[in-house]
Amino acid sequence: DTSTMGLTFDTTQNHFVIAYRDQGDSNKLNAIIGTVDGTSISFGTEVSLTSGAALWIKCAYDSNADKFVIAYNRSSAAKTIVATVSGTSITYGTETELISNPFEAVEGVFDPDTNQIIWAYKTGTNVFHSRIGAISGTSISYGTQVNCCANNSNGSVGVTYDTKNNKVILST
């Protein structure tokens, strides 16, 4: 179930973060680092991120800050957290609220021209939104939410960055 797992890759250091809901441990949000070496992958130790259940987990990588950001629903709100990777270890900053209600779909992308993370998400109102976040140290702060479009029938969202035209592309 892709709503319970996020994956993103750091091309500079050849490692990636897998964030996932651990159904065997009260649906807590866990993350693990994978490192690519030739045709092999090795994993570090999984680290629990939350004490409560997490849903709709997705990741984005900020190559400027060399940090991963994980988005997820917890309790009745959508949250994000900055993750720092060192070797095969992962540490977390402070949990930040993305929006005060949960999302039903989410994707994130890094904009290398502004050094910001853009999250696109759908809420229960069938409206798609986006928010831009900037990392400072081990935290992320967000600008104002923007409504993108409404009444999508499939409920999924995709987002990518066009480096040629310096634009974020949103697909619903």
Disulfide bonds with the S-S distance in Angstrom:
none
